[in-house]
């Protein structure tokens, strides 16, 4: 199982931009799709910060609009007919997406302008390291290698200010 997850996650990351996310999600098992979306969230926020530093002042706001659009597309899927497994997968990704949207909105309000800001660094950020061929989870200055432990297709804890102890 660990080997399968380690093989599938980078494949999902590579194919993420090949089709709309609400279609891409159906190509992978729940844990792979969720991890892939978390890796891409980290990547896309990083790209938005890079564009901001290049002088495009609406980069973070534009990314937040994209997040809202992606979330709305998933909500539209939830209204339709889905298998129990697909419904659980999409609900779980929605839970994580709502938190991701709120983090970006909070950074906009706080006028965060650097990827080195604590508001961003204090978030759990997944990334795929192509050189090491591993997924890592980063938070502040800690880096933990993803363990590829099978988690199944289960709901996730709703992230609130009480569960996400930030400033």
ABEGO torsion letter per residue (X at the ends): XAAAAAAAAAAAAAAAAABBAAAAAAABBAAAAAAAAAAAAAAAAAAAAAAAAAGBAAAAAAAAAAAAAAAAAAAAAAABBBBAAAAAAAAAAAAAAAAAAAAAAAAAAAGBABAABAAAAABBBBBBBAAAGBBBBBBEABBBBBAGBBAEBBBBBBBBAAABBBX
